[in-house]
Amino acid sequence: MGAVVIIAFLWGSTSEDRGMKSAYKRNMEVKVKSKRGSGNVDKVFINKLQKFIGVVVPEKNGKEAKYLVILGLLVILRTYMSILLADINGKLVKSIV
């Protein structure tokens, strides 16, 4: 019942009420201001990344650092398993054909 009320409220509200247009305009202004090439790895990017990691991981032996290491290992394992599964599927299709 509560989900119906929330859906009805969101259905009736406009995107300006939810702040979407203003966020969209801010993103467009940022994109217009930065005319540099996309995907550049320079000193500015490295400095921002170091500040971000300093906020996310306050201690090297903290739980946040451990979570990041575990998450990284899980992503690598998932990628390996996806490649392995694609290879098995390819061999299966090859044998069927």
N, C-alpha and C positions, 0 to 999 in steps of 0.2 A: 504494500500500500504506500509506503514511504517513497519507494522508487518511482511510483507513478506520479506522485506530487512533485518530486524533483525533476522528472522528465517534462512534466507540464510547465513548470516554472522556466526551465531552460528553453523550452520550445517557444514560449511567449516572449522571452527576452531577446533583444537585438544584440548584434555582435559588439556594438558600442557599449552596451550595458555591461558586457563581460570583459571589456577592455581590449578586445582583439584588434580593432582598427588602430588604436593608438600604439599598440605594440608593433603592429605591422608597419606603421609609419616610422617608428623609431628604428626598426631594422633596415628599412629602405634608406633612411638618412645615413646610417652607419655605412651601408654598402656604397652609397654615392660618395661619401667622404673618402673612403679608402680606394684610391685608384691604382694602388700597387698591384703587382701580379698576385694571383691567388696561389696559395700553397707554398709561400716562401718560408724558408727556415733561415732566419737571420738572428742577429743579436737581440732584437726586440722580442722575437718569439721565444728565444731561449730564456731571457730574463723573466718574461711573463710566466713561462712554464715552471721556472724555479720557484717563483713566488707562489704559484698555485700548488705545487707539490709541498711547499713549506706549510701551507695552510691545511692541506688534506692529510699530510703525514707529519704530525708535530714531533714524533720520536721515531728513531730507526727501529727500536724494539717494541713499539707500541702495537696495539691490536689493529690499527688502521694499516700499518705497513704489512702485517701478516695477512690481512684480508686482501690487500692488493697483490701480494705474491701468490696466494691461493687462487685468486681470480685469474691472474695471468696464466698459471699452470692449467687451470680448467679450460681456458680459451684455447691454449695450445693443444691440449688433449682432445677437445671437441673438433678442432681443425684436422688433427691427425685421423680421428675416427671418421670424419666426413669424407676425407680423401680415400680412406680404406674402404668405406661403404660404396663410394662411387666406383672404385676399381672392381669390387665384387659384382656390382650391378652391371658394369660393362662386360665382364667375363660371362655373366649369366645370359645377357642379351646376345652376346656373340655365339654362345653355345646353342641357344634356341634358334637363331637364324641359320 
